[in-house]
Amino acid sequence: MTTLTQNVKKKHWFVRFLNMDTSGSKGSGDRLPLYRQLLIQLLCLLITAEVMFPIMYIITLSLSPSGTRPSSLELFPKEISFVAFQQVLTRPTANPVDFLTLLKNSGLLSITVGAVSLLIAVSAAYAFSRFRFKLRQVLMIMIFVPLLMPAVGLSTPLFLLFNSFRLVNCPGGVTALYPFTSCTVGEVGKVIFNLRDSLLGVGIAMISTALPFAVWNLKGYLDTIPKELEEAAAIDGADTNQVFFQIVLPLALPQLAVTFFLGFIGYWQEFVLPWLFLTKPQDYTLAMTLYNMTGQYASSIPWNRFAAMAIIVALPVAIVYMILQKQIVSGLTAGGVKG
């Protein structure tokens, strides 16, 4: 028997170098050649540079002692000054409103709207997920329709609706609540409270725009929770409320955190509804104040204070994310593999 021996041609050292396994795993299926590792790292560096460019530019502007815009692109500050932050925290704009009042208004709207809309949405989502009733599909479509419309398109009917709810002090000491009661014909009263021109009205309007997304997002997640868990709890003697609060809500906690965080970003940065509804400076939010810092021309904008205000407005979102990071990551990953 003749044995034929073939000499296997060795690959060039540079080719072997580029195909070197960088994954650290012994299995052939998990190999990550060096050239792919380099391409991935290069892509990550490009994405990081694209993301960090505006952030570094804003930070550089905020640390500048001058309010004028730099004539050249500067990503690193030549000198560090916190004058802009001090001015923003003392008096952001010419309006006689301090920073703490603006922070309180934005925080009150964001947290209250997020909590109320989440409570209503999880109850509605559970009903749509578990119960079968007439017009169920029709109601789900009706909830979905507002998601197809821009938020600006819903602002006009909300403005007209809330503007009709007014508390008026009529002559003679009589108080009228429009549109249910009114002053005597020919009498003009003094408006004590207008639902449209108040944080309460803005909060109700924001809740109405936040509910469709929250209901749809939570309903899809609740569908993935096995009904057998609720049936087992019912066999053990748990009533409907105990099943909902002790079984369903703990299992849905990651998705609740995701829904709250995604909504909180929108509530905190909401500008259209407060700008259209509110007229009193003491009710302004941080987003409205940031817009008020812009002038008609670029040269009239205090760029260092504008950048400092932008950083301060963005900080609460980052803080909320760090607090809810574990639940958010768990909710996103669970939502991606379930169902």
MIVO-396459 format. One line per 4 residues: for each residue y, x, z of N, C-alpha, C. Coordinates in steps of 0.2 Angstrom, whole numbers. Atoms other than C-alpha are relative to their C-alpha. Layout:
residues N
Y:X:Z:Y:X:Z:Y:X:Z ~ ...
***
This chain:
residues 339
-6:4:0:0:0:0:6:4:0 ~ -6:-4:1:17:7:-5:5:-4:3 ~ -5:3:-4:31:4:6:7:2:-3 ~ -6:-2:3:48:3:-2:6:0:5
-5:-1:-5:62:9:9:7:0:-4 ~ -7:0:3:80:4:3:5:2:5 ~ -6:-3:-4:95:13:10:5:-6:0 ~ -5:5:-1:107:0:17:7:4:0
-6:-3:0:124:5:12:5:-2:5 ~ -5:2:-5:136:6:26:7:-2:-2 ~ -7:3:2:152:-3:26:5:5:2 ~ -5:-5:-2:168:7:27:2:-1:7
-1:0:-7:174:11:44:6:-5:2 ~ -5:4:-1:190:1:42:-2:-7:0 ~ 3:7:0:180:-15:37:-4:-1:6 ~ 3:1:-6:169:-12:52:5:-1:6
-6:0:-5:185:-10:63:2:-8:0 ~ -3:7:0:192:-27:57:-5:-5:2 ~ 5:5:-1:175:-36:59:-2:1:7 ~ 2:-2:-7:173:-29:77:1:-7:4
0:6:-4:169:-43:89:4:1:6 ~ -5:0:-5:183:-47:101:0:-5:5 ~ 1:6:-4:176:-62:109:-3:2:7 ~ 4:-2:-6:166:-53:122:-6:-4:2
7:4:-1:151:-65:120:-5:4:-4 ~ 6:-3:3:134:-59:115:-3:-4:-6 ~ 3:4:5:130:-74:104:3:0:-6 ~ -3:-1:6:133:-73:86:4:-6:-3
-4:6:2:139:-90:84:7:0:3 ~ -7:-1:-4:154:-86:96:4:6:-2 ~ -4:-7:2:160:-70:87:7:-2:-2 ~ -7:0:3:178:-68:84:2:7:-2
-2:-6:3:182:-54:72:7:2:2 ~ -7:-2:-1:197:-43:75:5:-2:-4 ~ -5:2:4:206:-48:60:2:-7:1 ~ -2:6:-2:205:-66:65:4:0:7
-4:-1:-6:211:-61:83:7:2:-2 ~ -7:-2:2:226:-53:75:4:-5:-3 ~ -4:5:3:230:-67:64:2:-6:5 ~ -2:5:-5:229:-79:79:6:2:4
-6:-3:-5:240:-68:90:7:0:-4 ~ -7:0:4:253:-66:75:2:-7:0 ~ -2:7:0:253:-85:74:3:-2:6 ~ -3:2:-6:256:-87:92:6:3:2
-7:-4:-1:270:-74:92:5:-4:-4 ~ -5:4:4:278:-84:78:2:-6:3 ~ -2:6:-3:277:-100:87:4:1:6 ~ -4:-2:-6:283:-92:103:8:1:-2
-7:-2:2:298:-85:94:4:-6:-2 ~ -3:6:2:302:-102:86:2:-4:5 ~ -1:4:-6:301:-111:102:6:3:5 ~ -5:-3:-4:311:-98:112:7:1:-3
-7:-2:3:325:-95:100:5:-5:2 ~ -5:5:-2:335:-111:104:1:1:8 ~ 0:0:-7:331:-109:123:4:7:2 ~ -4:-6:-1:337:-91:123:7:0:-2
-7:0:2:353:-95:114:4:-5:5 ~ -3:4:-5:357:-109:126:1:3:7 ~ -1:-4:-6:354:-98:141:5:5:-1 ~ -5:-5:2:365:-85:133:7:-3:1
-6:3:-1:379:-97:131:2:-2:7 ~ -2:2:-6:378:-104:148:2:6:5 ~ -2:-5:-4:379:-87:156:7:4:-2 ~ -6:-3:2:395:-83:146:6:-2:4
-6:2:-3:411:-82:155:6:-4:-4 ~ -5:3:4:421:-88:140:-3:-7:-3 ~ 2:6:3:420:-106:133:0:0:-7 ~ 0:0:7:422:-101:115:-7:2:-3
6:-2:3:407:-100:104:0:7:-3 ~ 0:-7:2:401:-82:100:0:0:-8 ~ 0:-1:7:405:-76:82:-6:2:-3 ~ 7:-3:3:388:-68:80:-5:-3:4
6:2:-3:371:-73:85:-2:4:6 ~ 2:-4:-6:367:-67:103:-6:-4:3 ~ 6:3:-4:350:-70:111:0:2:7 ~ 0:-3:-7:353:-59:126:7:0:2
-7:0:-3:369:-61:137:2:8:1 ~ -3:-6:-1:380:-46:137:3:1:7 ~ -2:0:-7:387:-51:154:-2:-6:3 ~ 2:6:-4:381:-63:167:5:-3:4
-5:3:-4:392:-76:174:-2:-7:1 ~ 2:6:-1:388:-92:183:6:-5:1 ~ -6:4:0:406:-99:181:-1:-7:-3 ~ 1:7:4:400:-113:169:-4:-4:5
4:4:-4:387:-119:181:4:-3:6 ~ -4:3:-5:399:-120:195:5:-5:-2 ~ -5:5:2:412:-129:185:-4:-7:-2 ~ 4:6:2:398:-142:179:-2:-3:7
2:3:-6:392:-145:197:6:-2:4 ~ -6:2:-3:410:-147:203:3:-6:-3 ~ -3:5:3:417:-158:190:-2:1:-8 ~ 3:-1:7:407:-160:173:5:-1:-5
-5:2:5:421:-169:163:6:-2:4 ~ -6:3:-3:438:-176:165:0:-6:4 ~ 1:6:-4:431:-192:172:0:2:7 ~ 0:-2:-7:433:-193:191:-7:-2:3
7:1:-3:414:-193:194:-3:7:1 ~ 3:-6:-2:405:-179:203:-7:0:-3 ~ 6:-1:2:389:-172:198:-6:-4:3 ~ 5:3:-4:379:-179:212:-1:-8:-2
0:7:3:384:-197:206:-4:-1:-6 ~ 3:0:6:378:-193:189:-8:1:1 ~ 7:-1:-1:362:-186:195:-4:-6:4 ~ 3:6:-3:359:-201:206:-1:-6:-5
1:5:5:362:-213:192:-6:1:-5 ~ 5:-2:5:350:-204:180:-7:0:4 ~ 6:0:-4:337:-202:194:-2:-7:2 ~ 1:7:-1:338:-220:199:-3:-4:-6
2:3:6:336:-226:182:-7:2:-2 ~ 6:-3:3:322:-214:177:-6:-2:5 ~ 6:1:-5:311:-216:193:-1:-8:0 ~ 1:7:-1:314:-235:195:-3:-3:-6
2:3:6:311:-239:177:-7:2:-2 ~ 7:-2:1:295:-228:176:-5:-3:5 ~ 4:3:-5:288:-235:192:-1:-8:-2 ~ 1:8:1:291:-254:188:-3:-1:-7
3:1:7:286:-252:169:-7:2:1 ~ 7:-2:-1:270:-243:175:-4:-5:3 ~ 3:5:-3:266:-256:187:-2:-6:-4 ~ 1:6:4:268:-270:175:-5:1:-6
4:-2:6:260:-261:161:-8:1:2 ~ 7:-1:-2:244:-256:170:-3:-7:2 ~ 2:6:-1:242:-274:176:-2:-4:-7 ~ 1:3:7:244:-281:158:-6:3:-4
5:-3:3:233:-268:151:-7:-1:3 ~ 6:2:-3:219:-272:163:-2:-7:-2 ~ 2:7:2:220:-290:159:-2:0:-8 ~ 2:-1:7:219:-286:140:-6:3:-1
6:-4:0:205:-274:143:-6:-4:2 ~ 6:3:-3:194:-285:154:-1:-7:-1 ~ 0:7:0:198:-303:152:0:-2:-8 ~ 0:3:7:195:-314:136:3:-7:1
-3:6:0:207:-328:134:3:-2:-6 ~ -2:2:6:215:-338:121:7:4:-2 ~ -5:-3:2:228:-330:110:1:8:2 ~ 0:-7:-3:223:-313:117:2:5:-6
-2:-4:5:224:-304:100:7:-1:-3 ~ -6:2:3:240:-313:95:5:3:5 ~ -5:-3:-4:249:-307:111:0:8:0 ~ 0:-7:1:243:-289:108:4:2:-6
-4:-1:6:251:-290:91:7:0:2 ~ -7:2:-2:267:-297:98:2:6:5 ~ -2:-6:-4:267:-282:111:1:6:-5 ~ 0:-6:4:264:-270:97:6:0:-5
-5:1:5:278:-277:85:6:4:2 ~ -6:-4:-2:293:-269:96:-1:7:-1 ~ 1:-7:2:285:-252:93:2:2:-7 ~ -2:-1:7:288:-254:75:7:0:-2
-7:1:1:306:-257:77:4:6:4 ~ -4:-5:-3:320:-244:81:3:-2:6 ~ -3:2:-6:327:-244:98:7:-3:-1 ~ -6:3:1:344:-247:91:0:-7:-2
0:7:3:339:-263:82:-1:-5:6 ~ 1:4:-5:334:-270:99:6:0:5 ~ -5:0:-5:350:-266:108:5:-5:-1 ~ -5:5:1:361:-279:100:-2:-7:3
2:6:-4:351:-294:106:0:1:8 ~ 0:-1:-7:349:-286:123:7:0:3 ~ -7:0:-2:368:-283:124:2:-7:0 ~ -3:6:0:372:-301:120:-4:-4:5
4:4:-6:358:-308:132:3:2:6 ~ -3:-2:-7:364:-298:147:7:-1:1 ~ -7:1:-1:382:-300:143:2:-7:2 ~ -1:7:-2:380:-319:146:-1:-1:7
2:0:-7:374:-316:164:6:3:4 ~ -5:-2:-4:390:-315:174:1:-4:6 ~ -2:4:-7:396:-319:192:7:0:0 ~ -7:1:1:413:-326:191:3:-3:6
-3:3:-5:425:-329:205:6:-5:-2 ~ -5:5:3:434:-346:200:6:-1:5 ~ -6:2:-5:451:-352:207:-3:-5:5 ~ 2:4:-5:449:-361:223:-6:3:4
5:-3:-4:436:-349:230:-7:-2:-2 ~ 7:2:2:421:-356:220:-3:6:-4 ~ 3:-6:4:409:-343:213:-5:-4:-5 ~ 5:2:6:400:-347:196:-4:5:-3
5:-5:3:385:-339:189:-2:-2:-7 ~ 1:2:7:386:-340:170:-7:3:-2 ~ -2:6:4:377:-347:160:-2:-6:4 ~ 2:5:-3:370:-358:173:5:-5:3
-6:4:-2:386:-364:181:6:4:-2 ~ -6:-3:2:404:-361:176:6:-3:3 ~ -6:2:-3:422:-363:181:2:-7:-3 ~ -2:7:3:431:-380:178:4:2:-6
-3:-1:6:437:-382:161:7:2:0 ~ -7:-2:0:454:-373:158:1:5:5 ~ -1:-6:-5:451:-361:173:-3:6:-2 ~ 3:-7:1:449:-343:171:-1:4:6
2:-3:-6:440:-334:184:0:8:-1 ~ 1:-8:0:438:-315:189:-7:2:0 ~ 7:-2:0:422:-307:184:-1:5:5 ~ 2:-4:-5:414:-300:199:-6:5:-2
5:-4:1:398:-294:192:-3:-2:-7 ~ 2:1:6:392:-292:174:-7:4:-1 ~ 7:-3:1:373:-289:171:0:5:-5 ~ 0:-5:5:377:-280:155:3:7:2
-4:-6:-2:389:-268:163:-2:2:7 ~ 3:-2:-7:378:-262:177:-6:4:-1 ~ 6:-4:1:364:-250:180:-6:-5:1 ~ 5:5:0:353:-265:184:-2:-3:-7
1:2:7:355:-272:167:-3:5:-5 ~ 3:-6:4:352:-255:159:-7:1:2 ~ 7:-1:-2:336:-253:169:-4:-6:-3 ~ 4:5:3:330:-270:164:-1:1:-8
1:-2:7:333:-266:146:-4:5:-2 ~ 4:-5:1:325:-250:147:-8:-1:2 ~ 7:2:-1:309:-258:155:-2:-4:-6 ~ 3:4:5:308:-270:141:-2:4:-6
2:-4:6:308:-256:128:-5:5:2 ~ 5:-5:-2:296:-245:138:-7:-4:1 ~ 6:3:-1:283:-258:141:-5:0:-6 ~ 5:0:5:275:-260:124:-4:7:-1
4:-7:0:270:-241:123:-4:1:6 ~ 4:-1:-6:264:-241:141:-6:-4:0 ~ 6:4:0:253:-256:139:-5:2:-5 ~ 5:-2:5:245:-250:123:-3:7:2
3:-7:-3:242:-232:130:-5:-1:5 ~ 5:2:-6:234:-239:146:-6:-4:-2 ~ 6:4:2:224:-252:137:-5:4:-3 ~ 5:-4:4:215:-240:126:-4:5:5
4:-4:-5:211:-229:141:-4:-4:5 ~ 4:4:-4:205:-243:152:-6:-3:-3 ~ 6:2:4:193:-248:138:-6:5:1 ~ 5:-5:-1:184:-232:141:-3:0:7
2:0:-7:181:-235:160:-6:-5:0 ~ 6:4:0:163:-242:161:1:-7:4 ~ 0:6:-4:162:-260:167:-5:-1:5 ~ 6:0:-5:146:-257:176:3:2:7
-2:-2:-6:156:-248:189:4:-6:4 ~ -3:6:-3:166:-264:193:-5:-5:2 ~ 6:5:-2:150:-275:192:-3:3:6 ~ 3:-3:-6:142:-263:205:4:-1:6
-4:2:-6:157:-265:216:0:-7:2 ~ 0:8:-1:157:-284:214:-7:-2:4 ~ 7:1:-3:138:-284:219:1:2:7 ~ -1:-2:-7:143:-274:235:5:-4:4
-4:5:-4:155:-288:240:7:1:-1 ~ -7:-1:1:172:-281:233:3:-6:-4 ~ -3:5:4:184:-294:227:4:3:-6 ~ -4:-2:6:195:-293:211:5:5:2
-5:-5:-2:209:-284:220:-2:6:2 ~ 3:-6:-2:198:-272:228:-3:4:-6 ~ 2:-3:5:190:-268:212:6:4:-4 ~ -6:-3:4:207:-265:203:3:6:4
-4:-5:-4:215:-255:217:-4:6:2 ~ 4:-5:-2:200:-245:223:-5:3:-5 ~ 4:-2:5:190:-243:208:4:2:-7 ~ -3:-1:6:200:-244:192:6:4:0
-6:-4:0:217:-237:197:-2:8:2 ~ 2:-8:-1:209:-220:205:-3:3:-7 ~ 3:-3:7:199:-218:188:6:1:-5 ~ -5:-1:5:215:-221:178:6:4:2
-6:-4:-2:226:-210:188:2:6:-5 ~ -3:-5:5:227:-196:175:4:-3:-5 ~ -4:4:6:232:-208:161:6:-3:3 ~ -6:3:-3:244:-216:173:6:6:0
-4:-5:-1:252:-199:176:3:2:-7 ~ -3:-2:7:253:-195:157:5:-6:-3 ~ -5:5:3:261:-212:153:6:0:4 ~ -7:0:-4:274:-210:167:4:6:-2
-4:-6:2:278:-192:161:3:-1:-7 ~ -3:1:7:280:-197:143:5:-5:0 ~ -5:5:-1:290:-212:148:6:3:4 ~ -5:-3:-3:300:-201:160:5:4:-4
-4:-4:4:306:-190:147:5:-4:-4 ~ -5:4:3:313:-204:137:5:-4:4 ~ -5:3:-5:321:-213:152:5:5:2 ~ -5:-5:-2:329:-197:158:5:2:-5
-4:-2:5:336:-193:141:3:-6:-4 ~ -2:6:4:340:-211:136:8:0:0 ~ -7:0:2:357:-212:128:3:-6:-3 ~ -3:6:4:359:-227:117:2:-6:4
-1:6:-4:357:-241:129:6:1:6 ~ -5:-1:-5:368:-234:143:7:1:-3 ~ -6:-1:3:381:-229:131:3:-7:-3 ~ -2:7:3:382:-247:123:2:-4:6
-1:5:-6:381:-256:140:5:2:5 ~ -4:-2:-6:390:-246:153:8:2:-3 ~ -7:-1:2:409:-245:153:4:4:6 ~ -3:-3:-6:413:-239:171:-3:8:1
2:-7:0:413:-220:173:-5:2:6 ~ 5:-1:-5:404:-221:190:-7:-2:-1 ~ 7:1:2:389:-228:182:-3:4:-6 ~ 3:-4:5:387:-215:169:-6:4:2
5:-5:-1:372:-204:167:1:7:-3 ~ -1:-7:2:369:-186:164:0:1:-8 ~ 0:0:8:365:-189:145:7:-2:-3 ~ -6:3:2:381:-199:143:6:6:1
-5:-5:-2:391:-185:152:-1:6:-5 ~ 1:-5:4:383:-172:141:3:-1:-7 ~ -3:2:7:389:-181:125:8:0:1 ~ -7:0:-1:406:-183:133:4:7:0
-3:-7:1:408:-164:133:1:2:-7 ~ -1:-2:7:408:-164:114:7:-2:-2 ~ -7:2:2:425:-164:106:-1:-2:-8 ~ 0:2:7:430:-169:88:-1:6:-4
1:-6:3:430:-151:83:-5:5:4 ~ 4:-4:-4:418:-137:87:4:5:4 ~ -4:-4:-4:432:-126:93:2:-3:7 ~ -3:3:-6:437:-139:106:-6:-1:6
6:1:-5:419:-139:115:0:6:4 ~ 2:-5:-5:417:-129:131:-7:2:-1 ~ 7:-1:1:401:-121:125:-4:3:6 ~ 4:-2:-6:397:-112:141:-2:-6:5
1:6:-4:399:-128:151:-5:-5:-3 ~ 4:4:3:390:-138:138:-7:3:0 ~ 7:-3:-1:375:-126:138:-3:0:7 ~ 2:0:-7:375:-125:157:-3:-8:2
2:7:-1:374:-144:157:-6:-2:-3 ~ 7:1:4:360:-145:144:-6:3:4 ~ 5:-3:-4:350:-133:155:-2:-4:7 ~ 1:4:-6:353:-144:171:-3:-6:-2
3:7:2:348:-160:162:-7:1:-2 ~ 7:-1:2:332:-152:156:-4:2:6 ~ 4:-2:-6:327:-145:173:-5:-5:3 ~ 5:5:-4:320:-162:181:-6:-1:-4
6:1:4:309:-164:166:-6:5:1 ~ 5:-6:-2:301:-147:169:-3:-1:7 ~ 2:0:-6:300:-150:187:-6:-6:1 ~ 5:6:0:291:-167:185:-7:2:-3
6:-2:3:279:-159:173:-4:5:4 ~ 3:-4:-4:275:-145:185:-4:-4:6 ~ 3:4:-6:271:-158:199:-6:-4:-3 ~ 6:5:2:260:-169:188:-4:4:-5
3:-4:6:253:-154:177:-8:-1:1 ~ 7:1:0:235:-156:184:-2:-7:-3 ~ 2:7:2:235:-175:181:1:-1:-7 ~ -2:1:7:243:-174:164:-5:4:-4
5:-3:4:231:-161:158:-7:-3:0 ~ 6:4:-1:216:-171:165:0:-6:-4 ~ -1:7:4:223:-187:157:-1:2:-8 ~ 0:-1:7:226:-179:140:-7:2:-3
6:-3:2:209:-170:139:-6:-6:1 ~ 5:6:-1:199:-186:146:2:-5:-6 ~ -1:5:5:208:-197:133:-2:3:-7 ~ 2:-3:7:203:-185:119:-7:0:-1
8:0:1:184:-185:123:-3:-7:1 ~ 4:7:-1:181:-203:129:1:-5:-6 ~ -1:5:5:179:-218:119:-3:2:-7
***
